[in-house]
Amino acid sequence: MTPVTQANAILDSIGDAVLATDLDGRVTYLNGKAEDMTGWSREAATGRPVDDVFRIISRESRETARNPMTLAVQLDKTVALTPNCVLVRRDGMETAIEDSAAPIHDADGQVTGAVIVFRDVGTALETSRHMAHLAQHDGLTGLPHRLLLHGRLTDAIAMAHRRRKPLGVLFLDLDGFKGVNDSLGHTAGDGILKSVAARLIGALRVSDTVSRHSGDEFVVLLPEIEHAADAMAVAGKLIEAANATFRVGEQDVAVTASVGVAVYPFHGQNADALITNADAAMYRAKRLGPGHYETVDLPSSNPVTSLAH
């Protein structure tokens, strides 16, 4: 086996794609992995402009991305691919990639071309996105969990402060849900929670956030409402949405909800205070019986006390 044949065999056996060009930017070599990822055979690609074979575009703008091989030759140093690029295969299939290009030197140290090593990172990116989603969302309902809600609420407070607008925080708890879990089992309870979550989403604006706080508790963020009374109106809508009868096996299960309402800036200046006060208001609502909402108990001089249901 000649040194060239041996080198090609080695390059064909590695997991990364390898593509080389001459000084004119024409393809001189692809290993087997590069053939698979570009859709070009070594024979068909050899002698063609590298941009024909190694076609890369920006994932966001869809515009042609800068070819790092050209820059590697110009700068005579290793160059990384512009972030968030995808490789467009000969058949049009797209693959997210990462790579680095380096100049090729002859025995006298003169640049004679460039080589690029690239790999498919699409699966890794998808796994990363999925893991990030799981880290920020409830595994049962798919709703944002309390940490993601806290961040959104903090941002919404800052925006409400700048625009001098109120915002609402609603704390919703299903009435008597523990008894449902105990009598019918957690599988039935989980099914009801998922159904309730979907009903709550359907009753809200796209700009609102509903979060599963814990167990059968949900917290809703209403950013940029016009008046404090708007939060009360939404509380009523959520109670209507949550109040439903669910068929579990041969049994009909009626579900009701209680809601506590806190409104920025009247009931708190930060996320923790608003959630805590909405939680306290929810327990006040429960004392009225199932299916009620209440706001924070404030001195009668405060104008929002009249908004309580």
Sequence and secondary structure as in RCSB ss.txt:
>XXXX:A:sequence
MTPVTQANAILDSIGDAVLATDLDGRVTYLNGKAEDMTGWSREAATGRPVDDVFRIISRESRETARNPMTLAVQL
DKTVALTPNCVLVRRDGMETAIEDSAAPIHDADGQVTGAVIVFRDVGTALETSRHMAHLAQHDGLTGLPHRLLLH
GRLTDAIAMAHRRRKPLGVLFLDLDGFKGVNDSLGHTAGDGILKSVAARLIGALRVSDTVSRHSGDEFVVLLPEI
EHAADAMAVAGKLIEAANATFRVGEQDVAVTASVGVAVYPFHGQNADALITNADAAMYRAKRLGPGHYETVDLPS
SNPVTSLAH
>XXXX:A:secstr
  HHHHHHHHHHHSSSEEEEEETTSBEEEE HHHHHHH   HHHHTTSBHHHHSEEEETTT  B   HHHHHHHH
TS EE  SSEEEE TTS EEEEEEEEEEEE TTS EEEEEEEEEE HHHHHHHHHHHHHHHB TTT  B HHHHH
HHHHHHHHHHHHHT  EEEEEEEETTHHHHHHHH HHHHHHHHHHHHHHHHHTS TT EEEEEETTEEEEEE S 
SSHHHHHHHHHHHHHHH EEEEETTEEEEE EEEEEEEETTT SSHHHHHHHHHHHHHHHHTT SS EEE    T
TSGGGGG  
